[in-house]
Amino acid sequence: MTIHRISSDVLTALEHLLGQGGVVADAADMAKYLVDWSGDHHGGALAVLKPASVAEVQAAVRLCGTLGQAMIPQGGNTGLVAGAIDIGTAAHGAVIISLERLNRIRVVDADNFTLQADAGCILQHVKDAAEDQDCLFPLALGAQGSCQIGGNAASNAGGVNVLRYGMVRDLIVGLEVVLPDGELWNGFSGLRKDNRGYDLKQLFIGAEGTLGIITGVEVKLFPKPGKVETAYLGLRSFEAAIALFRQARRGCSDLISAFEIIGAECMDLARLVDPNTVVPVTAPVHVLIELSSGAVVDLRTLLVDFLANAMENELVADAVLAESGAQARAFWAIREGLVEGQAKRGYHVRTDLSVRISDIPTLIARARDFVARDHPGWLSAAYGHAGDGNIHFSVLPPLGLAEPDARTRGAAITTGLYDITNALGGSISAEHGIGRTRSRVYWAGMSPVHRRLVGTLKDALDPNRLMNPGCLFPATETLS
């Protein structure tokens, strides 16, 4: 990567705007802002700006705009597609604008089931603030202890509860955004229904910081469930898992909050994190199902009766119901541990695929066959949010394979998996976004009309192309 340096005059001007602690320019101090969670992607920056107020964000953006300086908004930096770090796509270097100091819970309105927070609030803190008012904010991610709510909005995060509550796009009531010219758009209203023309907040949700910097988020809250029931199941195939899901959707209706499927090959990955992991069942496919409801619903009986029928019809081979909250957390620790276990093992192909729910077994079968046939020795690991069609299909290199060789082969494997997904009419990104690592394949797959619409939006809001260059759109492409 080309090393760029920020001039002393610009540095002085930024320090004057943001005050002590508002600008980080020392290479060692910037290091934690320049690598993603996976450790796969390392970047550079001229400086890291840390505004402590919305007004300071506006001031920094205005100054950068005047100087023609590229800006990269950054939340908790827990993304997996290099959306918040410059991996060489900003031609003359970029400054990172970190939102970590904008971390206040602004308002919790339990009567109207809404919450307003600064964009830099850690997701777990948002969830805790809701719970303190006997409410639920249902976004649930493995990174919720460090990701930020503004980044969740910018990337349209998903997680395990999408099946019941939807993506972040479905959970947001309003946004506050600093536009590329430094102006502030306040889209807060607290209204669940507002049909006055364009829904402008949707422009910024999932835009990955390419159209402006989200500084505040207003989200929907829900009544805190009075009962939660969790079961860990063993099934003979992914076809059986999808058949079970179809029956669960009808038999348990909208009380299902999560339905996760896991290939048995993933259990060894979970044990890399905790060698004492106890897996409740032995089966080719594992399913985690969670129901939640108000206290008056006999949720336990509903789940028991549903599973008894499924076992009688030989759809489920084995089932263990959580007898306590601690046991339910142990079940979920397996699902969370397998992700961390992949990271502990080192570099691997990580995908975030989406197909129609009925196509999940076909996707997994074709992907496994492809890896076994064309890349012998590599380990396939399939798991994901089956209730919304999202499969994380990972492929791990043989132990001992040199990382440069693994990365070269991994690029070819990724292309093959994308081809399989596209053939099924699916998406290469279900919830992680596009970032920089997927921008070229995303752009190449667009129709001319799609490109024109995207380019029109970008040109209208960010005509100087200073907001997160290289993210979402390849930096060298003409957008319109």
N, C-alpha and C positions, 0 to 999 in steps of 0.2 A: 504494500500500500504506500502511495506517495505521502510523505510527511508534510503537512502544512502547518504554518505557525501564524498566530494572531498578532497583529501589530500592537505595539505598546499603547498607541493612541486609542485604538478601539478598546483595548482591555481597560484602560483608565476610564473611558466613557461608560463602559458597562458596570464597572465597580462603583462609579458615581451614582448610576441609576439604582443598582440593586443593594448597595451597602455591604457591610462586612458579612462575609459568609455567603454572599450572593453570587460570587463568581469563583469557579475552580479552574485553574489553568495549569497547575502542576501535574505532570504526567502520572506520578504515583497516586495522587489524590483522585485523578480522573479514572483510574483503572477499573473501578467497580461499575462505572457507568458504560463501559466499552465492551462488555462481554455479555452474551445472553445466558439464560438459565442453564441451557444444555451444555454450555462451554464449546459448542461447535463453531460459534461465530464471534470473531473479535473485530473491533472497529477502531476508528480514530475520531478525534474531535479537536477543534481549535480551542474550545473551552466548554465547560458545563455551567450553564446559567441556572440559578436556583431562586427564582422570584418567590417572595413571601406573601404576595397579595395578588389579586386579579389586576390591580392597577400597575403593579410591577411587571406582570406578564405583558400587558398592553405596551408599556414603555419599552420593554426589551424587543418586542416584535416591531414596533415602529422604528427603533434605531437600526435593527437588523435590515428592515426593509429599505431604509435610506441608504444603507451601505451595500445593498445587494447581497446580503449575507444569508446563505442557506441555513435553515433551522430544522432541527429534528425534535419534535415533542417526545418526551419519555415519561412513562409512569413508573410502575414497579420493575420494569425491564424483565418480566417473566415470560415474554413471548418466545416463540420457537421458530420464527421465520425472518428474523433480523429486521423487523419493522421499526425498531427504535434505536438502532445503531447504524453508523455509516461504515459499510464494509467496502468502501471505495467507489460509491456511486455519486457522491457530491464532488464535482470536478475540482473545486478549489477549497474543499474542506467545509465542514459545517459546525455550528454550535449546537449542543444539546440543550434543550430547555426542559429541565427536570421539574415536575410538579410536586415533588415530595414535601415541600414546605407548605403547600396548600392542603392542609390535612384536618380541617375542622368539620365536624358534623354541624350543619347550620340549623336545621329544624327537623324535629320528628313530630309529625302530625298524626297521632294515633286515631283521631276521630275520622280523618279523611284518608287514612292508610297511605300516607306519602312521607317521604324523607328527602330532605335536601342536604347535599354534602359537597365540600370541595372536591375537585377532581383527584387530588392526591391522597384522599382517605384510603387506607388499606381496606380491602373488601371485608375482612374479618371484623374490623371496627364498625363498618356499616351494619353488618349482620348483628353484632352485639348491641348496637344502639337500638336496632329494631326490637330485639329480644327484650331489652330493658323495658319496653313499652308493651310487652306481651304480644308482639307482632313478629312476622317472619319476612325476611328478605331472602328469597329462595335460591339465588344464584350460588351454586356450590362448585368450587374448583379445587383441584389439588394445590394450587398456588395461592389460596385465599388468605394465607397469613402474610403474604408479601405483595401480591398484585394490588393495583389501585383501581378504584371505581371508574376514574376517567379513562384509563387504559382499557378496562372492560368494555366501556361504551365505544371507544374508538375502534376496537377490534371486534365488536359484536360477539362477545364471549358466549360460550355455550354451557358445558358442564353436565352434571348427572341429572339435573331436574328439568331439562328442556322439555321432556315428554309432557309434563304437567303444566309448567309455567311459561315455557317458551324461551327463546334466546333473549339476550340483553335488550335487543330491539323491542321486544314485547313488554319489557319491564320498565321502560323509561317513559316518564310523563313529560319531562322537559329538560332542556340543556341550556347552559350558558357557555358561549364560545367567543374567544378572541379571534377575529378574522385576520387574514394575512396583512391587511392594512392597519391593524392595531385597533380597529373599532370593536366594540363589545356588542354582541347580540345576546339579549336576554330572552330566552324562550321558556321561562318558568311561568306557569299559570295555575298549577294544581288541578287542572281540569282533566277528567278521564275522557270526556267527549268534547272535542273542539273541531268543528268541521269548516273552519274559516280558511278555505283555500289550501295552498301547499302546506304540507307538514314538514317544515324546514328542518326540524331536528333530525329527520331521517337522512338528510344529506350528510350529516357528520357521524352518524352511527355506522361503524364499519368502514369509514373512510381512512382510518389508520393515520390520522393527523395530516393528511394531504390537502385538506381544505380549510383548516383552522385548528386552534388549540382549545380543546374542551377544558374549561376551568371549574365548572359546576355541573352537578347531575341531580335531577329530581326523579326519584324512583317510586314504583308501586310497592306497597307493603301488603301483606296478607295476614289473616288471623293465624296465630300460632297454633299448629295442630295439637289437639288434645291427646291424640293417640298416634303412634307410629308402630307398624309391624314390619319386620324384615325377615326374609327367608333366603337361604342359600341352597340352590338346587343343582342336581346333577342330571344331565340329559345325554342322549346318545348321539345327537347331531345338531348342527346349526339349523337344519330344516325343522327339527323338532322344536328348537328354541323359538323360531319365528311362528310356528303353529301355536305354541304356547302363548306367545305374546298376543296373537290375534284373539285367542280365547280370553286372555286376561283383560284385554281392552273392553270386551263385551261383558265379562263376568264381574269385573271389579270397577269398570267404568272409569271416571276421572279421579278415583281415589288412588290410582297408581302414580307415585311420584318419581320412581326410577325403575328401569328395567335394563340391566347391564348383562352383556354376554362376554364370556372369557374362554378362550381355548385352553385346554389342559396344559399345553406347552408353556403357558405363562406362569405356572406355579413355581418353577425353578427360578424365575426372575424375582418373584416376591420373596423367595427364601434368601436371595442375595442381600436383601435389606434386613430380614429377620430370619435367621436360620431355624428359629423355633416356631415359625409359622405353622399353625395347624389348619389344614384344609379340610372343611367339613365333609366333603364328598369325594368319591373317586369316579370320574366320568370323563368322556371326551370333551364335553362342553359344560361349563359352569354358568349359572344364571343367578344374579342378585336381583331380587324384586323387593321393592319397598312400597308400602301403602301408608297413607296418612289421612287423618280425618279429624272432625270434631269429637269431643269426648263422648257424645251420646251414641255414636255409631259402634256397633259390636264388630270392630275391625278384625279381631282375632278369629272369630267364627267365620267371617267372610273368607279370610285367607285360607284357613284350615279346610273349609269345605271345597274351595276352589282347587286346592292342591290335591285333596283326596280324590276328587273327580279326575284330575289330570293323571294321577298315578294309576287309578283304576283303568284308564284308557291307554296306559303305557306310554304316555307322552313324557312323564317325568319318571326317572329311574330312582332318584333318591332326593330327600328333602330334609333340611334342618331349619327349624324356626328359632329365631333368637328369643331366648328366655329373659333377656335383660338388655339394658342399653349397652352395657359393656360387651356383651356377646355380639350385638349388632355392630358396634364399632370394630370389633375384631374381624367381622366379615368384610367390612368396608376397607379395613387395613390391607387385606389381600389385594383388592382392586387398586388401591393407591400405591401399594408397595411394588407392584409389578412395573409401574411406570418409573419409579425411582431405581428399581433394579436394572432396567435397561440403561439408565444413565451411568450407574456404577460399572456396568460392563464395558462402557466406552462408546466409541463411535458406532452408530447404527443408522439404518434407513428408517426414517420416521415419517409416516404419512397420516393424513387426516381426511379420509375419503367419505363421500356421501353418495348413497344410491337410494332408490326406492326400497322401502322396508322388505318387500317381497323378493328383492334381488340380492339381499345380504348373503344368503348361502351360496349363490352363484359367484358373487364377487370373491368371497373367501376361497372357494374351491378353485377358481381360475387363478387367483393370486398364488395360492399354495403350489399349484401345478407348475406355474411359470417359474417360481423360485427353484423348486426341486429339479425341474428339467434343465433350465438355463444357467442356474447358479448353485450347483451342488456344494454342499458343505455349509451353506448359509442357513440360518434358523429363522423360520417364519413364526410370528407371534400375532395372533388376531384377537382383538378385544374391542369393546366399545359400547356406545349408547344405542342399542338395537331399537329402542322405541322411537327414535327419530332418524334411523337410517345411517348413523355415523359410525364407521368402523375405523379404528386406528390399527392399520396393518403395518407392523414393524418387521424389519428383516435384519438380523444380527450376523456379523461376519464370523467366520471360523476363528476360534481363539488362536492367537499368535500371528494372524495376518497383519502385516505392516499397515499402519493407518493410511499412508498415501495410496497404497494399493486398494485398501478397503473403500476409500472415498471415491476412487475412480470407478470401481465396480458398482459402488452404491449409487452413483449418478445414473448408470445404465439400468439398475434395478428400479429406481424411482420412475424413470421414463416408462419402463414396462408396466408398472403398476398404474400409472396415469393413463396409459393406453387402454388397459383393461377397464378402468373406471369410465373413461369416456365412451367406450363401446357400449356400456350399459346405460348411457345417458346420465351419468353421475357428475359429481363435482370433485375437483382436486382439493377443495378446502371446505370442510364442513363447519369448523369453528375457529381454527387457528389464524385465519386470515391469509393474506398474500405476502405482505412484507417485501423484502428484497429477494429472498431465495426462490420465490415462485413467480416473480413479476413477468419474466419473459414467457413462460409457458402460459400464464394467464392472458397476457396480451396477444400471443399468437393464436389463442383459441377464440378470440372475440370476432364477431361478425363486423363488417364495416359500419353498419348502423350503430351497433353497440359502441364501437370506438368513437364514432362521431359524437354520440351523446355524452360519453365520459369526458372527451376532450372539451366539449362545450362547457360542461360544469367546471372543469379545472381552470380553463381560460377565464371564465367569468369571475371566479372567486380568488384565484391565485395566478393572475396573468404573468407575473414575473417568475413563476415556478420556484419559489423559495421554500415552500412548505414540504418538508420531508422528501426531497428529491431522490428518485430511485426507488422509493417505496410504492408499491401497488402498480406503478407504471415504470417501465425501463427508462432510465434517465436519458438515453440516446434516441428514444422514439418520438416521432411527431404525433401528437395526440389528435389532431384534427386537420 
